[in-house]
Amino acid sequence: MMSDATFDASQENLMNKEEMIVLLSSFSIEDRKYITEKVNDDQWIKDGYLLSFKEFFKGGTGKATGDKWQTDFINRCKDLSPVVEKTTEYDSLLRKDIAKKLGLFKVNEDSRIEIKLVTIKERYVEGMTGGGAFLQVKPSSADYGLFTVLYYNAALHYFVPYRLISMTPGSANATQGMVPLSTQHRGHLTEGQITCTKTFHKLFFLCKTELSPFMEKLPENLQNFETIIWPDKE
């Protein structure tokens, strides 16, 4: 693959577009992809954003992006432990000693954590309250959720005790005082989606990070989230 010094975008001024096309056509497909990626990276930086955010906007919020987000989140957040059993439906573990230190109710055993991401393709402006929907939420398979709404320049993090979520998706199955779980797949009774509404943001917002898309550690006093009551009307 070509080195960074092989292509200098400033040389564009020294040749016309036709000459540029001829030059680029002489490169391999791999090199052309590399050039495109470098130009995109340079523009991203010029727009004032960090490259550590950019990689999660490349392919939307598909499985590959979601898997990478979960892995990187666990590696960066010191309070989380990776899951040894790859067949589990949750993504990480919070050791009981750490849960006790953070003030959580469940301290007799390790807590199961589900990690979710939503990307919003715009710049965050102070006062924004999230948006989008967290998909494939499985309230019966984990104890807590660490949800993130990722903008180009900021990440809004949320902490959700899963016992506060309606167990069965669908408006007909909503439980009073609990977070509604919307239907995502017809006929699916164990998972659904949760929309990041203004009410959700107000009740479950944990913190905002701007220098990194991840939290290095979880804030203390998480017991405040254990007793939240979802309002009857938003």
N, C-alpha and C positions, 0 to 999 in steps of 0.2 A: 504494500500500500504506500501511496505517496506520503511524504512528510509534510509537516505544517508549512515548511518553507517552499514547497514545490509550487503552491498556488498563492499568489498575492492578489487580493481583490482590487488593490489600487492600480494594478496593471491594466484594468479595464479601460482606463483613459488613453492607453497607448495603442489601442486597436479598435476597429469598428466591430459592430455586432456580428457581421458575417465571419470575420476573422476569429472572433471568440467561439462561434459555433464550430468552425473547423478545428480549432484547438481542442475544444471539449470533446468532439467526436473521436479524437485520437486517444482519449483516455478509456480505460476499462470501465465497465459498469460499476465495479466496486469503487474505483477512484471517483467517478461522478457522484455516487452516493455520498462519499466522504466529503467532497467539495460542497455539495448541497447542505450537508449537516453542519459543516463549518460556517457557511454563510448564515444559516439559520441561527446558529449559536451566537455569532457576532451580532446579529440583529436583536436577538433576545437580550443580550447584555446592553446594547445601546439603548434599548427601551427601558432599562433600569431594573431588570429582573435577574434572579440568581439561577444558574444552570441546574442547581439541585432541585428546583421546582419543575423545570422544563421537561425532564424525562418522564414525568407522569401525565403529560399532555400529548405525548406522541401518538398513542393508540387508543384514546378514549378511556373508558373505564371497563374494558373487557377483562377477561380472566387473567391474561398475562400481566396487565397493569395492576390488577388487584392482588395477585400473588406477590409481585415485586414489592408493592406497597406494604403488605403484611410482613414480609421478610425483613425489609429495611426498617420498618417501624420497630419490630422486636429487637433488632440488632442495635438500634440507636437508643431506645428507652431502657435505661438500666434496671428499672423495676420489673420488667417483664422477662419471663423465661420461655425459651422455645419449647415446642411440643415434640416429644420423642416419637410418639405414635402418630404417623402420618395419616391414619385413617380417621382421626377425630374430626368432628364437625365444628370444633372451636379452633382458634388460631394460636393462642398463647396461654400461659399460666401466670397468675400472680400469687407468689408464695404467701402462705398464711401469716408469716411473721411480718412481711411487708404490708399486707392488708390490715393487720392490726395496727401497725405504725401509722397508716394512712387514715385510720378511723372507720374502716368498713365494718359492717355487721358480721359478714361471714369470715370468721377467723379460725374455725376448727379444722379447715382443710384448704388446700390450694384452690384459688378461684379460677374458673374457666373464662377466658376473654375472647370475644369476637371482635375483629378489627375491620372497619368498613371505610371506604373512600368515595367521595363525590368530587368531581372536578368541575369548576365553574370557569369558563374561558373568558375571563375579564379581569381587570385590575381591581383589587380590593380597595374600597374607600371606607374610611372610618364610619361606623354606624350600620354597615351592612350586616344582615342577620342570616347568613347562610343561604341555603336554597338547595334545590334538587331532592333526590330521594335515595336513601340507603337501601340497597337491594339484597335480597336473599337473607334477611334477618331471621334467625332461628332462636326464638326466646326460650325454647325448651332445651337447647343444646349448650347454653353458656350461662354464666352468672352475671357478667357485665359486658357492655359494649363500649369500645373506644372508637368513636366515629370522627371523621375529619372531612370538612369542606375545604377544598384546596383551590385557592385563587392563584393568579400568576405571581403575586407578590406577598401572599400571606396564607396561613393555614389556621382555620378555626376548629378547635378540638372540643369534643363533647364526651361526657361520661354518662352512661345509661345503665342503671341496675335493671337487669332483664326481668326481674319479678314484678316490675312496674309496667310491663308491656302486656297487652292482651295476648293470650296464648294462641288464639285461632284467628287467622286473617279474615277480613271481610267486615263491612259495617254492621251486618246483622249480629256479629259475634263480639262487638266492642264491649268492653267491661267498663262500667262507670268508674271514674277516677284513675284510669290507666291509659297509657299511651296507645292509641289505635294502631293496629297492624293492618295495612291495606293489602288487598289481594294482588299478588304478582303473577302467579300461574293458576289458571282455573283448576279447581279440584285439589289444590295443594293445601293441606291442613296444618303443616308444621312450620312453614316459612312464608314471609311476605315482605313488604317494604314499608319503611317509615319515612315520611316526608319531613324535611327540615323546615318547618314553618316558623313563623315568628314566635309562636308559643313554645315550640320545641327548643328554639335557640334561647329564649329567656330562662327556661327551666333547667336545661342540661348543658349550657355553655360552660366549658372548663377553663380554657385559656386560648390565647392567640400566639402564634410564633411567626416571626418574619425573617429571621436570619437562617432558619432551617425549616423544612416542612414537617419536622418531627419534634416531639418532646424528648428531652434528655432524661427526664424523670417525671413521675406523676406528682401533682400538687398534693399537699396534705389536706386534712379536714374533708375528705371525700364523704364522710357520713352525712353531710348536708344534702347529698343526692339520694340518700336512702329513703327519705320520708316525703319525697315530692308527690303531690297529688295532681293528676291531670285534670284541668277544668272541664266541666260538662259542656261548655261552649267556648270555642276559641275566639 
